Amino acid sequence: MNTTVNLATKFARNTRFEVNPMTTVPFRGSQDTDLEQLKARLLRQLLNGDVTADLNVRLRRAANEAAALAWLEPYPLLVFPTLLEEKARVATKQLAKQRKVYQRSRRLLDAAVNAAAQPPGFVEGIDGEIDNRDCARLI
């Protein structure tokens, strides 16, 4: 059998309280624009002068990485110039190393191409004819 029971409910007076949200990260609205202005100013100083396109790209990437790392610190404007200097130094060293590897590879490739132009066993005569006396030894 279904019986319905009505309960009398009593509510206490409404309680009001203030909510004070605690922020885990301080608001940095003005620091954001200050950091961008500092980044632009220091980057202009780095790019001033004779800078190649490769170095330009690497220095801009270094500035962005330094800004991202500085933003994690409590005082990003204080830390950023040193981080940018370190990142720029690393980027310049990497580019110099990459250029050395490219030049060395280019020399090796040129030497290989020149060596392959005259196969072993073929000697070019004075009048431009090919002497193939050593051809039998190669086969």
N, CA, C and O atoms as CSV, one atom per row, in Angstrom:
chain,resi,resn,atom,element,x,y,z
A,1,MET,N,N,0.804,-1.152,0.000
A,1,MET,CA,C,0.000,0.000,0.000
A,1,MET,C,C,0.870,1.247,0.000
A,1,MET,O,O,1.893,1.322,0.681
A,2,ASN,N,N,0.450,2.183,-0.754
A,2,ASN,CA,C,1.170,3.453,-0.867
A,2,ASN,C,C,0.556,4.473,0.065
A,2,ASN,O,O,-0.620,4.822,-0.036
A,3,THR,N,N,1.370,4.927,0.952
A,3,THR,CA,C,0.895,5.995,1.823
A,3,THR,C,C,1.764,7.214,1.613
A,3,THR,O,O,2.985,7.106,1.501
A,4,THR,N,N,1.165,8.320,1.563
A,4,THR,CA,C,1.877,9.567,1.368
A,4,THR,C,C,1.977,10.278,2.692
A,4,THR,O,O,0.986,10.451,3.402
A,5,VAL,N,N,3.148,10.676,3.005
A,5,VAL,CA,C,3.377,11.368,4.274
A,5,VAL,C,C,3.859,12.771,3.939
A,5,VAL,O,O,4.835,12.936,3.207
A,6,ASN,N,N,3.206,13.746,4.448
A,6,ASN,CA,C,3.632,15.130,4.285
A,6,ASN,C,C,4.461,15.534,5.489
A,6,ASN,O,O,4.031,15.412,6.636
A,7,LEU,N,N,5.643,16.011,5.204
A,7,LEU,CA,C,6.536,16.451,6.265
A,7,LEU,C,C,6.527,17.961,6.323
A,7,LEU,O,O,6.531,18.621,5.283
A,8,ALA,N,N,6.514,18.487,7.448
A,8,ALA,CA,C,6.588,19.931,7.613
A,8,ALA,C,C,8.053,20.321,7.609
A,8,ALA,O,O,8.833,19.807,8.411
A,9,THR,N,N,8.425,21.194,6.745
A,9,THR,CA,C,9.825,21.612,6.653
A,9,THR,C,C,9.999,22.987,7.237
A,9,THR,O,O,9.142,23.860,7.099
A,10,LYS,N,N,11.097,23.159,7.877
A,10,LYS,CA,C,11.426,24.455,8.444
A,10,LYS,C,C,12.841,24.809,7.990
A,10,LYS,O,O,13.779,24.028,8.149
A,11,PHE,N,N,12.965,25.978,7.437
A,11,PHE,CA,C,14.270,26.437,6.986
A,11,PHE,C,C,14.752,27.553,7.896
A,11,PHE,O,O,13.968,28.375,8.370
A,12,ALA,N,N,16.013,27.563,8.121
A,12,ALA,CA,C,16.595,28.638,8.923
A,12,ALA,C,C,16.696,29.896,8.069
A,12,ALA,O,O,16.582,29.857,6.844
A,13,ARG,N,N,16.907,30.979,8.741
A,13,ARG,CA,C,17.044,32.238,8.047
A,13,ARG,C,C,18.222,32.165,7.070
A,13,ARG,O,O,19.222,31.508,7.357
A,14,ASN,N,N,18.110,32.836,5.919
A,14,ASN,CA,C,19.179,32.822,4.920
A,14,ASN,C,C,20.473,33.386,5.506
A,14,ASN,O,O,20.490,34.421,6.174
A,15,THR,N,N,21.522,32.679,5.234
A,15,THR,CA,C,22.823,33.119,5.703
A,15,THR,C,C,23.589,33.705,4.524
A,15,THR,O,O,23.723,33.066,3.480
A,16,ARG,N,N,24.077,34.893,4.695
A,16,ARG,CA,C,24.848,35.543,3.635
A,16,ARG,C,C,26.318,35.573,4.049
A,16,ARG,O,O,26.661,35.802,5.209
A,17,PHE,N,N,27.156,35.338,3.071
A,17,PHE,CA,C,28.590,35.429,3.327
A,17,PHE,C,C,29.281,35.944,2.073
A,17,PHE,O,O,28.753,35.828,0.967
A,18,GLU,N,N,30.446,36.504,2.256
A,18,GLU,CA,C,31.208,37.050,1.148
A,18,GLU,C,C,32.195,35.991,0.661
A,18,GLU,O,O,32.781,35.248,1.448
A,19,VAL,N,N,32.356,35.949,-0.632
A,19,VAL,CA,C,33.324,35.032,-1.225
A,19,VAL,C,C,34.531,35.850,-1.673
A,19,VAL,O,O,34.413,36.756,-2.499
A,20,ASN,N,N,35.650,35.528,-1.136
A,20,ASN,CA,C,36.893,36.172,-1.527
A,20,ASN,C,C,37.757,35.127,-2.233
A,20,ASN,O,O,38.469,34.364,-1.581
A,21,PRO,N,N,37.694,35.095,-3.551
A,21,PRO,CA,C,38.480,34.084,-4.253
A,21,PRO,C,C,39.971,34.365,-4.100
A,21,PRO,O,O,40.419,35.508,-4.189
A,22,MET,N,N,40.704,33.322,-3.872
A,22,MET,CA,C,42.150,33.451,-3.745
A,22,MET,C,C,42.771,33.113,-5.094
A,22,MET,O,O,42.521,32.043,-5.649
A,23,THR,N,N,43.557,34.000,-5.605
A,23,THR,CA,C,44.216,33.741,-6.872
A,23,THR,C,C,45.545,33.057,-6.600
A,23,THR,O,O,46.270,33.419,-5.673
A,24,THR,N,N,45.848,32.076,-7.411
A,24,THR,CA,C,47.119,31.375,-7.253
A,24,THR,C,C,48.232,32.097,-7.992
A,24,THR,O,O,49.400,31.983,-7.620
A,25,VAL,N,N,47.882,32.835,-9.032
A,25,VAL,CA,C,48.862,33.597,-9.797
A,25,VAL,C,C,48.481,35.060,-9.712
A,25,VAL,O,O,47.325,35.406,-9.957
A,26,PRO,N,N,49.410,35.918,-9.374
A,26,PRO,CA,C,49.061,37.334,-9.290
A,26,PRO,C,C,48.702,37.894,-10.666
A,26,PRO,O,O,49.198,37.420,-11.688
A,27,PHE,N,N,47.869,38.869,-10.680
A,27,PHE,CA,C,47.450,39.489,-11.933
A,27,PHE,C,C,48.620,40.271,-12.500
A,27,PHE,O,O,49.236,41.081,-11.808
A,28,ARG,N,N,48.916,40.022,-13.760
A,28,ARG,CA,C,50.085,40.637,-14.386
A,28,ARG,C,C,49.714,41.365,-15.665
A,28,ARG,O,O,50.487,41.350,-16.623
A,29,GLY,N,N,48.592,41.980,-15.705
A,29,GLY,CA,C,48.147,42.648,-16.914
A,29,GLY,C,C,49.124,43.687,-17.424
A,29,GLY,O,O,49.448,43.699,-18.612
A,30,SER,N,N,49.596,44.554,-16.556
A,30,SER,CA,C,50.528,45.592,-16.993
A,30,SER,C,C,51.907,45.013,-17.257
A,30,SER,O,O,52.632,45.512,-18.118
A,31,GLN,N,N,52.280,43.969,-16.529
A,31,GLN,CA,C,53.583,43.357,-16.756
A,31,GLN,C,C,53.649,42.677,-18.113
A,31,GLN,O,O,54.717,42.592,-18.720
A,32,ASP,N,N,52.511,42.195,-18.586
A,32,ASP,CA,C,52.476,41.545,-19.896
A,32,ASP,C,C,52.904,42.519,-20.979
A,32,ASP,O,O,53.754,42.192,-21.807
A,33,THR,N,N,52.328,43.700,-20.982
A,33,THR,CA,C,52.707,44.687,-22.000
A,33,THR,C,C,54.115,45.201,-21.761
A,33,THR,O,O,54.840,45.471,-22.719
A,34,ASP,N,N,54.517,45.343,-20.504
A,34,ASP,CA,C,55.882,45.779,-20.215
A,34,ASP,C,C,56.903,44.752,-20.709
A,34,ASP,O,O,57.949,45.111,-21.249
A,35,LEU,N,N,56.584,43.475,-20.518
A,35,LEU,CA,C,57.486,42.420,-20.980
A,35,LEU,C,C,57.590,42.428,-22.503
A,35,LEU,O,O,58.681,42.272,-23.052
A,36,GLU,N,N,56.473,42.606,-23.178
A,36,GLU,CA,C,56.497,42.663,-24.643
A,36,GLU,C,C,57.300,43.867,-25.136
A,36,GLU,O,O,58.044,43.759,-26.111
A,37,GLN,N,N,57.154,45.004,-24.469
A,37,GLN,CA,C,57.919,46.192,-24.861
A,37,GLN,C,C,59.410,45.987,-24.609
A,37,GLN,O,O,60.237,46.381,-25.431
A,38,LEU,N,N,59.753,45.379,-23.487
A,38,LEU,CA,C,61.154,45.095,-23.194
A,38,LEU,C,C,61.724,44.113,-24.203
A,38,LEU,O,O,62.852,44.276,-24.667
A,39,LYS,N,N,60.946,43.094,-24.543
A,39,LYS,CA,C,61.386,42.104,-25.520
A,39,LYS,C,C,61.637,42.768,-26.870
A,39,LYS,O,O,62.649,42.495,-27.516
A,40,ALA,N,N,60.727,43.634,-27.297
A,40,ALA,CA,C,60.890,44.319,-28.585
A,40,ALA,C,C,62.128,45.213,-28.581
A,40,ALA,O,O,62.868,45.260,-29.564
A,41,ARG,N,N,62.353,45.921,-27.474
A,41,ARG,CA,C,63.496,46.834,-27.399
A,41,ARG,C,C,64.822,46.067,-27.419
A,41,ARG,O,O,65.744,46.444,-28.142
A,42,LEU,N,N,64.920,44.997,-26.632
A,42,LEU,CA,C,66.154,44.210,-26.591
A,42,LEU,C,C,66.381,43.449,-27.894
A,42,LEU,O,O,67.521,43.268,-28.324
A,43,LEU,N,N,65.306,43.010,-28.513
A,43,LEU,CA,C,65.429,42.313,-29.788
A,43,LEU,C,C,65.911,43.262,-30.882
A,43,LEU,O,O,66.709,42.880,-31.738
A,44,ARG,N,N,65.420,44.503,-30.850
A,44,ARG,CA,C,65.902,45.503,-31.812
A,44,ARG,C,C,67.405,45.710,-31.661
A,44,ARG,O,O,68.120,45.834,-32.656
A,45,GLN,N,N,67.881,45.748,-30.428
A,45,GLN,CA,C,69.316,45.912,-30.197
A,45,GLN,C,C,70.105,44.719,-30.730
A,45,GLN,O,O,71.187,44.885,-31.292
A,46,LEU,N,N,69.559,43.518,-30.551
A,46,LEU,CA,C,70.248,42.328,-31.059
A,46,LEU,C,C,70.267,42.289,-32.583
A,46,LEU,O,O,71.260,41.882,-33.186
A,47,LEU,N,N,69.181,42.707,-33.195
A,47,LEU,CA,C,69.066,42.631,-34.654
A,47,LEU,C,C,69.693,43.828,-35.353
A,47,LEU,O,O,69.757,43.858,-36.582
A,48,ASN,N,N,70.153,44.810,-34.595
A,48,ASN,CA,C,70.761,45.989,-35.179
A,48,ASN,C,C,72.122,45.608,-35.760
A,48,ASN,O,O,72.944,45.002,-35.072
A,49,GLY,N,N,72.357,45.956,-37.004
A,49,GLY,CA,C,73.638,45.651,-37.626
A,49,GLY,C,C,73.489,44.611,-38.712
A,49,GLY,O,O,72.427,44.449,-39.313
A,50,ASP,N,N,74.576,43.917,-38.944
A,50,ASP,CA,C,74.633,42.934,-40.029
A,50,ASP,C,C,74.132,41.581,-39.518
A,50,ASP,O,O,74.889,40.814,-38.922
A,51,VAL,N,N,72.857,41.299,-39.755
A,51,VAL,CA,C,72.241,40.051,-39.295
A,51,VAL,C,C,71.651,39.343,-40.513
A,51,VAL,O,O,70.893,39.932,-41.283
A,52,THR,N,N,72.010,38.076,-40.672
A,52,THR,CA,C,71.468,37.296,-41.781
A,52,THR,C,C,70.042,36.859,-41.462
A,52,THR,O,O,69.573,36.982,-40.331
A,53,ALA,N,N,69.374,36.354,-42.472
A,53,ALA,CA,C,67.991,35.903,-42.287
A,53,ALA,C,C,67.927,34.722,-41.313
A,53,ALA,O,O,67.010,34.638,-40.496
A,54,ASP,N,N,68.904,33.812,-41.402
A,54,ASP,CA,C,68.929,32.657,-40.486
A,54,ASP,C,C,69.087,33.104,-39.037
A,54,ASP,O,O,68.387,32.620,-38.148
A,55,LEU,N,N,70.010,34.028,-38.811
A,55,LEU,CA,C,70.239,34.512,-37.455
A,55,LEU,C,C,69.040,35.302,-36.941
A,55,LEU,O,O,68.708,35.230,-35.757
A,56,ASN,N,N,68.396,36.048,-37.819
A,56,ASN,CA,C,67.207,36.814,-37.454
A,56,ASN,C,C,66.128,35.886,-36.893
A,56,ASN,O,O,65.551,36.148,-35.838
A,57,VAL,N,N,65.871,34.812,-37.612
A,57,VAL,CA,C,64.845,33.853,-37.182
A,57,VAL,C,C,65.219,33.226,-35.847
A,57,VAL,O,O,64.374,33.085,-34.963
A,58,ARG,N,N,66.489,32.849,-35.701
A,58,ARG,CA,C,66.929,32.201,-34.467
A,58,ARG,C,C,66.868,33.151,-33.271
A,58,ARG,O,O,66.505,32.739,-32.170
A,59,LEU,N,N,67.221,34.418,-33.483
A,59,LEU,CA,C,67.181,35.383,-32.385
A,59,LEU,C,C,65.744,35.687,-31.973
A,59,LEU,O,O,65.461,35.857,-30.787
A,60,ARG,N,N,64.845,35.754,-32.936
A,60,ARG,CA,C,63.431,35.975,-32.595
A,60,ARG,C,C,62.871,34.794,-31.809
A,60,ARG,O,O,62.115,34.975,-30.855
A,61,ARG,N,N,63.245,33.594,-32.213
A,61,ARG,CA,C,62.793,32.405,-31.479
A,61,ARG,C,C,63.384,32.394,-30.064
A,61,ARG,O,O,62.705,32.031,-29.104
A,62,ALA,N,N,64.653,32.794,-29.947
A,62,ALA,CA,C,65.295,32.861,-28.631
A,62,ALA,C,C,64.589,33.880,-27.740
A,62,ALA,O,O,64.423,33.642,-26.544
A,63,ALA,N,N,64.173,35.010,-28.310
A,63,ALA,CA,C,63.464,36.030,-27.530
A,63,ALA,C,C,62.115,35.498,-27.053
A,63,ALA,O,O,61.724,35.744,-25.911
A,64,ASN,N,N,61.411,34.783,-27.900
A,64,ASN,CA,C,60.116,34.211,-27.500
A,64,ASN,C,C,60.289,33.159,-26.400
A,64,ASN,O,O,59.501,33.112,-25.455
A,65,GLU,N,N,61.318,32.317,-26.525
A,65,GLU,CA,C,61.566,31.305,-25.505
A,65,GLU,C,C,61.955,31.952,-24.177
A,65,GLU,O,O,61.506,31.522,-23.115
A,66,ALA,N,N,62.790,32.986,-24.245
A,66,ALA,CA,C,63.207,33.674,-23.024
A,66,ALA,C,C,62.013,34.348,-22.347
A,66,ALA,O,O,61.908,34.337,-21.120
A,67,ALA,N,N,61.120,34.932,-23.138
A,67,ALA,CA,C,59.928,35.570,-22.565
A,67,ALA,C,C,59.025,34.531,-21.902
A,67,ALA,O,O,58.472,34.776,-20.830
A,68,ALA,N,N,58.880,33.379,-22.540
A,68,ALA,CA,C,58.040,32.323,-21.965
A,68,ALA,C,C,58.625,31.820,-20.642
A,68,ALA,O,O,57.888,31.590,-19.683
A,69,LEU,N,N,59.941,31.650,-20.592
A,69,LEU,CA,C,60.576,31.205,-19.354
A,69,LEU,C,C,60.535,32.284,-18.276
A,69,LEU,O,O,60.335,31.986,-17.098
A,70,ALA,N,N,60.722,33.516,-18.677
A,70,ALA,CA,C,60.703,34.618,-17.706
A,70,ALA,C,C,59.317,34.765,-17.091
A,70,ALA,O,O,59.188,35.134,-15.923
A,71,TRP,N,N,58.305,34.483,-17.859
A,71,TRP,CA,C,56.922,34.636,-17.378
A,71,TRP,C,C,56.623,33.685,-16.224
A,71,TRP,O,O,55.724,33.951,-15.425
A,72,LEU,N,N,57.353,32.594,-16.124
A,72,LEU,CA,C,57.143,31.621,-15.053
A,72,LEU,C,C,57.738,32.086,-13.729
A,72,LEU,O,O,57.416,31.541,-12.673
A,73,GLU,N,N,58.598,33.084,-13.787
A,73,GLU,CA,C,59.262,33.582,-12.583
A,73,GLU,C,C,58.418,34.657,-11.909
A,73,GLU,O,O,57.569,35.271,-12.556
A,74,PRO,N,N,58.640,34.895,-10.612
A,74,PRO,CA,C,57.870,35.934,-9.919
A,74,PRO,C,C,58.142,37.345,-10.449
A,74,PRO,O,O,57.255,38.198,-10.414
A,75,TYR,N,N,59.355,37.595,-10.938
A,75,TYR,CA,C,59.722,38.913,-11.456
A,75,TYR,C,C,60.247,38.764,-12.890
A,75,TYR,O,O,61.458,38.775,-13.115
A,76,PRO,N,N,59.338,38.625,-13.851
A,76,PRO,CA,C,59.773,38.341,-15.227
A,76,PRO,C,C,60.592,39.465,-15.856
A,76,PRO,O,O,61.495,39.198,-16.649
A,77,LEU,N,N,60.294,40.708,-15.516
A,77,LEU,CA,C,61.032,41.821,-16.114
A,77,LEU,C,C,62.481,41.857,-15.643
A,77,LEU,O,O,63.349,42.368,-16.350
A,78,LEU,N,N,62.740,41.336,-14.489
A,78,LEU,CA,C,64.085,41.301,-13.947
A,78,LEU,C,C,64.908,40.164,-14.557
A,78,LEU,O,O,66.111,40.306,-14.775
A,79,VAL,N,N,64.258,39.057,-14.826
A,79,VAL,CA,C,64.941,37.850,-15.300
A,79,VAL,C,C,65.123,37.832,-16.819
A,79,VAL,O,O,66.078,37.246,-17.328
A,80,PHE,N,N,64.209,38.472,-17.532
A,80,PHE,CA,C,64.174,38.359,-18.988
A,80,PHE,C,C,65.474,38.764,-19.693
A,80,PHE,O,O,65.923,38.009,-20.556
A,81,PRO,N,N,66.105,39.895,-19.388
A,81,PRO,CA,C,67.317,40.268,-20.138
A,81,PRO,C,C,68.429,39.226,-20.062
A,81,PRO,O,O,69.108,38.971,-21.057
A,82,THR,N,N,68.617,38.632,-18.906
A,82,THR,CA,C,69.659,37.613,-18.767
A,82,THR,C,C,69.299,36.354,-19.551
A,82,THR,O,O,70.153,35.761,-20.209
A,83,LEU,N,N,68.036,35.952,-19.480
A,83,LEU,CA,C,67.604,34.782,-20.243
A,83,LEU,C,C,67.775,35.011,-21.743
A,83,LEU,O,O,68.219,34.123,-22.469
A,84,LEU,N,N,67.420,36.208,-22.195
A,84,LEU,CA,C,67.558,36.520,-23.622
A,84,LEU,C,C,69.019,36.494,-24.040
A,84,LEU,O,O,69.347,35.999,-25.119
A,85,GLU,N,N,69.890,37.016,-23.208
A,85,GLU,CA,C,71.317,37.016,-23.529
A,85,GLU,C,C,71.841,35.584,-23.668
A,85,GLU,O,O,72.582,35.276,-24.601
A,86,GLU,N,N,71.451,34.715,-22.737
A,86,GLU,CA,C,71.880,33.311,-22.795
A,86,GLU,C,C,71.326,32.613,-24.028
A,86,GLU,O,O,72.054,31.911,-24.730
A,87,LYS,N,N,70.043,32.805,-24.288
A,87,LYS,CA,C,69.416,32.160,-25.447
A,87,LYS,C,C,70.014,32.663,-26.754
A,87,LYS,O,O,70.207,31.882,-27.686
A,88,ALA,N,N,70.310,33.961,-26.834
A,88,ALA,CA,C,70.897,34.535,-28.050
A,88,ALA,C,C,72.302,33.980,-28.277
A,88,ALA,O,O,72.685,33.710,-29.416
A,89,ARG,N,N,73.072,33.808,-27.201
A,89,ARG,CA,C,74.417,33.255,-27.326
A,89,ARG,C,C,74.352,31.822,-27.845
A,89,ARG,O,O,75.122,31.438,-28.725
A,90,VAL,N,N,73.439,31.045,-27.303
A,90,VAL,CA,C,73.284,29.653,-27.747
A,90,VAL,C,C,72.848,29.601,-29.209
A,90,VAL,O,O,73.351,28.779,-29.975
A,91,ALA,N,N,71.923,30.466,-29.600
A,91,ALA,CA,C,71.438,30.481,-30.986
A,91,ALA,C,C,72.564,30.851,-31.953
A,91,ALA,O,O,72.667,30.272,-33.034
A,92,THR,N,N,73.401,31.805,-31.571
A,92,THR,CA,C,74.522,32.212,-32.424
A,92,THR,C,C,75.531,31.081,-32.562
A,92,THR,O,O,76.039,30.838,-33.657
A,93,LYS,N,N,75.830,30.385,-31.465
A,93,LYS,CA,C,76.764,29.256,-31.518
A,93,LYS,C,C,76.216,28.124,-32.383
A,93,LYS,O,O,76.954,27.516,-33.158
A,94,GLN,N,N,74.915,27.841,-32.249
A,94,GLN,CA,C,74.314,26.776,-33.053
A,94,GLN,C,C,74.363,27.103,-34.531
A,94,GLN,O,O,74.618,26.225,-35.356
A,95,LEU,N,N,74.123,28.361,-34.874
A,95,LEU,CA,C,74.166,28.756,-36.278
A,95,LEU,C,C,75.581,28.648,-36.820
A,95,LEU,O,O,75.768,28.189,-37.947
A,96,ALA,N,N,76.590,29.061,-36.048
A,96,ALA,CA,C,77.980,28.949,-36.487
A,96,ALA,C,C,78.362,27.480,-36.695
A,96,ALA,O,O,79.043,27.141,-37.663
A,97,LYS,N,N,77.920,26.617,-35.783
A,97,LYS,CA,C,78.207,25.187,-35.915
A,97,LYS,C,C,77.519,24.604,-37.150
A,97,LYS,O,O,78.102,23.797,-37.874
A,98,GLN,N,N,76.278,25.021,-37.382
A,98,GLN,CA,C,75.548,24.529,-38.546
A,98,GLN,C,C,76.224,24.970,-39.840
A,98,GLN,O,O,76.284,24.203,-40.801
A,99,ARG,N,N,76.732,26.195,-39.871
A,99,ARG,CA,C,77.435,26.676,-41.065
A,99,ARG,C,C,78.721,25.896,-41.315
A,99,ARG,O,O,79.044,25.585,-42.461
A,100,LYS,N,N,79.462,25.575,-40.241
A,100,LYS,CA,C,80.687,24.784,-40.396
A,100,LYS,C,C,80.373,23.407,-40.959
A,100,LYS,O,O,81.057,22.924,-41.862
A,101,VAL,N,N,79.330,22.777,-40.417
A,101,VAL,CA,C,78.942,21.452,-40.904
A,101,VAL,C,C,78.529,21.531,-42.370
A,101,VAL,O,O,78.879,20.655,-43.161
A,102,TYR,N,N,77.788,22.571,-42.736
A,102,TYR,CA,C,77.354,22.733,-44.119
A,102,TYR,C,C,78.555,22.914,-45.039
A,102,TYR,O,O,78.617,22.294,-46.101
A,103,GLN,N,N,79.509,23.755,-44.645
A,103,GLN,CA,C,80.683,23.998,-45.488
A,103,GLN,C,C,81.527,22.740,-45.628
A,103,GLN,O,O,82.000,22.428,-46.720
A,104,ARG,N,N,81.719,22.012,-44.527
A,104,ARG,CA,C,82.490,20.777,-44.582
A,104,ARG,C,C,81.785,19.748,-45.463
A,104,ARG,O,O,82.438,19.065,-46.251
A,105,SER,N,N,80.478,19.627,-45.343
A,105,SER,CA,C,79.724,18.693,-46.170
A,105,SER,C,C,79.808,19.080,-47.641
A,105,SER,O,O,79.912,18.223,-48.519
A,106,ARG,N,N,79.760,20.383,-47.893
A,106,ARG,CA,C,79.833,20.862,-49.276
A,106,ARG,C,C,81.196,20.522,-49.891
A,106,ARG,O,O,81.267,20.103,-51.047
A,107,ARG,N,N,82.282,20.702,-49.117
A,107,ARG,CA,C,83.618,20.360,-49.624
A,107,ARG,C,C,83.728,18.865,-49.890
A,107,ARG,O,O,84.279,18.456,-50.912
A,108,LEU,N,N,83.208,18.047,-48.980
A,108,LEU,CA,C,83.259,16.599,-49.183
A,108,LEU,C,C,82.443,16.181,-50.400
A,108,LEU,O,O,82.853,15.301,-51.157
A,109,LEU,N,N,81.295,16.810,-50.583
A,109,LEU,CA,C,80.455,16.496,-51.736
A,109,LEU,C,C,81.153,16.894,-53.030
A,109,LEU,O,O,81.119,16.142,-54.004
A,110,ASP,N,N,81.784,18.063,-53.054
A,110,ASP,CA,C,82.522,18.496,-54.245
A,110,ASP,C,C,83.671,17.546,-54.546
A,110,ASP,O,O,83.912,17.218,-55.708
A,111,ALA,N,N,84.385,17.099,-53.513
A,111,ALA,CA,C,85.482,16.154,-53.719
A,111,ALA,C,C,84.962,14.827,-54.256
A,111,ALA,O,O,85.587,14.219,-55.125
A,112,ALA,N,N,83.815,14.374,-53.739
A,112,ALA,CA,C,83.239,13.109,-54.206
A,112,ALA,C,C,82.781,13.219,-55.660
A,112,ALA,O,O,82.952,12.281,-56.438
A,113,VAL,N,N,82.208,14.346,-56.021
A,113,VAL,CA,C,81.750,14.546,-57.399
A,113,VAL,C,C,82.935,14.590,-58.342
A,113,VAL,O,O,82.886,14.001,-59.421
A,114,ASN,N,N,84.001,15.277,-57.956
A,114,ASN,CA,C,85.190,15.352,-58.802
A,114,ASN,C,C,85.855,13.999,-58.949
A,114,ASN,O,O,86.366,13.679,-60.023
A,115,ALA,N,N,85.862,13.194,-57.888
A,115,ALA,CA,C,86.456,11.860,-57.957
A,115,ALA,C,C,85.605,10.931,-58.813
A,115,ALA,O,O,86.146,10.068,-59.504
A,116,ALA,N,N,84.293,11.089,-58.781
A,116,ALA,CA,C,83.411,10.223,-59.564
A,116,ALA,C,C,83.399,10.616,-61.035
A,116,ALA,O,O,82.981,9.817,-61.872
A,117,ALA,N,N,83.842,11.809,-61.371
A,117,ALA,CA,C,83.840,12.253,-62.764
A,117,ALA,C,C,84.832,11.441,-63.587
A,117,ALA,O,O,84.617,11.244,-64.783
A,118,GLN,N,N,85.910,10.968,-62.976
A,118,GLN,CA,C,86.891,10.143,-63.678
A,118,GLN,C,C,86.970,8.799,-62.980
A,118,GLN,O,O,87.665,8.666,-61.972
A,119,PRO,N,N,86.269,7.797,-63.501
A,119,PRO,CA,C,86.288,6.488,-62.856
A,119,PRO,C,C,87.699,5.897,-62.881
A,119,PRO,O,O,88.469,6.178,-63.800
A,120,PRO,N,N,88.042,5.087,-61.891
A,120,PRO,CA,C,89.371,4.486,-61.852
A,120,PRO,C,C,89.574,3.558,-63.038
A,120,PRO,O,O,88.651,2.862,-63.461
A,121,GLY,N,N,90.780,3.555,-63.566
A,121,GLY,CA,C,91.090,2.706,-64.707
A,121,GLY,C,C,90.991,3.447,-66.020
A,121,GLY,O,O,91.486,2.956,-67.034
A,122,PHE,N,N,90.382,4.588,-66.038
A,122,PHE,CA,C,90.280,5.375,-67.252
A,122,PHE,C,C,91.207,6.572,-67.120
A,122,PHE,O,O,91.060,7.392,-66.214
A,123,VAL,N,N,92.145,6.658,-68.017
A,123,VAL,CA,C,93.099,7.754,-68.001
A,123,VAL,C,C,92.889,8.555,-69.267
A,123,VAL,O,O,92.891,8.019,-70.375
A,124,GLU,N,N,92.710,9.839,-69.081
A,124,GLU,CA,C,92.489,10.699,-70.245
A,124,GLU,C,C,93.836,11.052,-70.846
A,124,GLU,O,O,94.730,11.535,-70.151
A,125,GLY,N,N,93.975,10.811,-72.122
A,125,GLY,CA,C,95.225,11.100,-72.820
A,125,GLY,C,C,95.393,12.582,-73.089
A,125,GLY,O,O,94.544,13.404,-72.745
A,126,ILE,N,N,96.502,12.892,-73.707
A,126,ILE,CA,C,96.833,14.276,-74.000
A,126,ILE,C,C,95.852,14.874,-74.999
A,126,ILE,O,O,95.461,16.035,-74.876
A,127,ASP,N,N,95.461,14.088,-75.978
A,127,ASP,CA,C,94.560,14.599,-77.011
A,127,ASP,C,C,93.086,14.427,-76.652
A,127,ASP,O,O,92.226,14.627,-77.510
A,128,GLY,N,N,92.774,14.067,-75.423
A,128,GLY,CA,C,91.394,13.969,-74.981
A,128,GLY,C,C,90.805,12.579,-75.121
A,128,GLY,O,O,89.666,12.346,-74.717
A,129,GLU,N,N,91.580,11.633,-75.699
A,129,GLU,CA,C,91.079,10.266,-75.831
A,129,GLU,C,C,91.212,9.536,-74.497
A,129,GLU,O,O,92.104,9.819,-73.698
A,130,ILE,N,N,90.309,8.599,-74.282
A,130,ILE,CA,C,90.327,7.845,-73.034
A,130,ILE,C,C,91.124,6.576,-73.250
A,130,ILE,O,O,90.874,5.820,-74.189
A,131,ASP,N,N,92.082,6.352,-72.374
A,131,ASP,CA,C,92.919,5.146,-72.419
A,131,ASP,C,C,92.335,4.177,-71.416
A,131,ASP,O,O,92.328,4.463,-70.218
A,132,ASN,N,N,91.845,3.039,-71.873
A,132,ASN,CA,C,91.211,2.091,-70.967
A,132,ASN,C,C,92.027,0.832,-70.783
A,132,ASN,O,O,91.482,-0.272,-70.791
A,133,ARG,N,N,93.316,0.984,-70.619
A,133,ARG,CA,C,94.203,-0.181,-70.414
A,133,ARG,C,C,93.891,-0.907,-69.108
A,133,ARG,O,O,93.997,-2.131,-69.036
A,134,ASP,N,N,93.510,-0.158,-68.083
A,134,ASP,CA,C,93.243,-0.782,-66.784
A,134,ASP,C,C,91.810,-1.259,-66.638
A,134,ASP,O,O,91.412,-1.689,-65.556
A,135,CYS,N,N,91.033,-1.190,-67.698
A,135,CYS,CA,C,89.613,-1.551,-67.642
A,135,CYS,C,C,89.428,-3.029,-67.306
A,135,CYS,O,O,88.507,-3.387,-66.573
A,136,ALA,N,N,90.288,-3.880,-67.832
A,136,ALA,CA,C,90.161,-5.322,-67.594
A,136,ALA,C,C,90.368,-5.656,-66.123
A,136,ALA,O,O,89.769,-6.608,-65.624
A,137,ARG,N,N,91.198,-4.900,-65.420
A,137,ARG,CA,C,91.442,-5.176,-64.017
A,137,ARG,C,C,90.200,-4.833,-63.155
A,137,ARG,O,O,89.994,-5.435,-62.101
A,138,LEU,N,N,89.386,-3.876,-63.603
A,138,LEU,CA,C,88.215,-3.474,-62.854
A,138,LEU,C,C,87.091,-4.476,-62.961
A,138,LEU,O,O,86.272,-4.590,-62.050
A,139,ILE,N,N,87.040,-5.199,-64.052
A,139,ILE,CA,C,85.937,-6.133,-64.276
A,139,ILE,C,C,86.232,-7.446,-63.720
A,139,ILE,O,O,85.411,-8.357,-63.818
